[in-house]
Amino acid sequence: MVDAGQRTRRPRWLKAGAAIAALALAASCTACSPIYVVKAGLAELSILRARQDIPEVLNDTTVDAATRGKLRFVLEARRFAADELGIDVGDSYTMFTQLDRDTLAMVVSASHKDRLEPKTWWFPIVGRMPYKGFFSLEDATNARDDLEEDGLDAYMRPTAAFSTLGWFNDPILSTVLRADDVDVVETVLHELSHQHLFVGGAGTFNESFATFVGRAGAARFFCTRDGGGPDTLKCLRAQARWRDYQRFSVFIDGMMEDLNAIYDSDTLSYDEKVAQREIVFARSFQRFDDDVAGTFESVGFGGFRNTPLNNATLMTRIRYYHRLPDFAALLESRGGDLPGVLAELKAGVETVDDPFDLLPGG
């Protein structure tokens, strides 16, 4: 799906027809919920129907200046991804959809209480995924409650963006434009990176890789673009946020090691593991407050601190922040050649069982 090669431009009605065909295929799979797939498909089609070409929006003087300014950054980030990073961007992010709500969708994930092992769901093409998206708050809440009734840790969170991996003309959504310019560019690069490299069934690698591309790419974008430069506020802000993400990654991966020391024990019972993890959770929050929070330059990670901690909420952080300093070390070892690193990782995933083995330290 990811390496589909250069795609020719297709009529929008044909793309919508392809979406419906994909939904029919998914609904025929016993591992998929037909109702879930149909609801998600209808919501996606409504987003596609509401798209506007970004150049048209830019020429519309009734659209506020802040929105138009961020849409210019979207187009520039898209060109940067294609021309500077070597990503096949296809038709993605050439269009804009104004939503009538502040949140695009709710994402539900779950994990076992006695081990850092996510519950996964199978989908056509992309394989097993450790989360499900819902466009209905009620459906997402019911799904979370059902998972908790099954004895799992569960987590429901909002999301502002998504990627269809280049299969459809993904629009930039109004929910994304609520962020500042640096994070708008980061989101575009993050989502486009999925079109460059997406390993089926490797959710943690896919999202951590995308975090790396988004954050390192945004720093390169603002520090090298015309009108930017190494001393500009946006360059410095993008660099600071990339450093903060690496600091948070170290903290999260340390938590994972502490918990796995308990979960991997052959002598502790299920109840003992669940009890001892609470000690690790409390100690980790204290360490975050005392030693970590004060080191951040631009990002506070308040969402982590203010969210009840369980394996599902932790797995979500691990999924997006795992081994980020190792991605940075790989980039540094290649002389800062970000497009070269992207090409190297894309070629290398075919040679290893675990794509994280491609990073320094294996």
Buried (B, 14 or more C-beta within 10 A) or exposed (E): BBEEEEEEEEEBEEBBEEBEEBBEEBBEEEEBBBEBBBBBBBBBBEBBEBBBEBEEBBEEEEBEEEBBEBBEBBBBBBEBBBEBBBBBBBBBBBBBBBBEEEBBBBBBBBBBBBBBEBBBBBBBEBBBBBBBBBBBBEBBBEBBEEBBEEEBBBBBBEEBBBBBBBBBBBBBBBBBBEBEBBBBBBBBBBBBBBBBBBBBEBBBBBBBBBBBBBBBBBBBBBBEBEEBEEEBEBBBBBBBBBBBBBBBBBBBBEBBEBBEEBBEEEEBEEEEBBEBBEEBBEEBBEBBEEEBBEEBEBBEBEEBEEBEBBBBBBBBBBBBBBBBBBBBBBBEEEEEEBBBBBBBBBEBBEEEEEBBEBBEEE
